Amino acid sequence: MTNKKISAQLLKEASKALQGIAKHPNFDTNVPLREIRIHMLDEDGDGIGLWIEFNEETGEFEKGMMSIAAEMMEVGNEDDESDEWENRTLGNNEYLN
């Protein structure tokens, strides 16, 4: 598979997963989102980070993009709270398929 095809398929799958999450019956009551960050990385861990955040004061969405270097994505301590957060689900994993 070419890089272009792999990238296109990854974007398609990510979009499908996000739409599935939003349609999940527990989404609106259990996930009070205010910000979304998406990291798009190459095989070395370098890439682009996109973010969208709701600004409570202005009532508007703010968007941005940043470069990501592999060393920024290093895994922290195993006892870190982020591990607990990353393993949460909304009750089942079907919304990711």
C-alpha positions in Angstrom: 0.0 0.0 0.0 1.3 3.5 -0.8 1.9 6.2 1.8 -1.0 8.2 0.3 -3.4 5.3 0.5 -2.4 4.5 4.1 -2.8 8.2 5.1 -6.2 8.4 3.4 -7.4 5.2 5.1 -6.1 6.4 8.5 -8.0 9.7 8.1 -11.2 7.8 7.0 -11.0 5.4 10.0 -10.3 8.3 12.5 -13.3 10.2 11.1 -15.5 7.1 11.4 -14.4 6.5 15.0 -15.1 10.1 16.0 -18.6 9.9 14.4 -19.2 6.6 16.2 -18.2 8.0 19.6 -20.6 11.0 19.1 -23.4 8.6 18.3 -22.8 6.4 21.4 -25.8 6.5 23.8 -23.7 7.4 26.8 -21.6 10.0 25.1 -23.5 13.1 26.1 -23.9 12.2 29.8 -20.5 10.7 30.5 -18.1 12.7 28.3 -18.2 16.5 28.9 -15.7 17.4 26.2 -14.2 20.8 25.9 -11.1 20.0 23.8 -10.0 17.5 21.2 -6.4 16.9 20.2 -5.4 14.7 17.3 -1.8 13.5 16.8 -0.9 12.4 13.2 2.5 10.8 13.3 4.9 9.0 11.0 6.7 5.8 11.7 9.4 7.8 13.7 6.8 9.5 15.9 7.2 12.9 14.2 4.2 14.7 12.7 1.4 17.3 13.3 -0.9 17.9 16.2 -4.3 19.4 15.7 -6.5 20.8 18.4 -10.0 22.2 18.7 -11.1 23.8 22.0 -14.4 25.4 23.1 -13.8 28.8 24.7 -16.3 29.1 27.5 -15.9 32.9 27.7 -16.5 33.7 24.0 -18.7 30.7 23.2 -16.6 30.0 20.1 -14.3 27.2 19.0 -10.6 27.9 18.7 -8.4 25.7 16.4 -4.7 25.3 16.0 -1.9 23.1 14.7 1.6 22.3 16.0 4.6 20.3 15.0 5.3 17.2 17.0 8.7 15.6 17.5 9.0 12.0 18.6 10.7 12.9 21.9 7.6 14.9 22.9 5.6 11.7 22.9 7.6 9.7 25.4 5.6 7.5 27.7 5.6 8.6 31.3 5.6 6.6 34.5 3.4 3.5 34.6 1.7 4.8 37.7 0.7 8.0 35.9 -3.0 8.9 35.9 -3.0 9.2 32.1 -2.8 5.3 31.8 -6.1 5.1 33.7 -7.7 7.7 31.5 -6.4 6.1 28.3 -8.0 2.8 29.2 -11.5 4.2 29.8 -14.4 3.3 27.5 -18.0 4.3 27.1 -19.2 0.8 27.9 -18.2 -1.1 24.7 -15.8 -0.7 21.9 -18.2 -1.1 19.0 -18.1 2.7 18.3 -14.5 2.3 17.2 -15.4 -0.2 14.5 
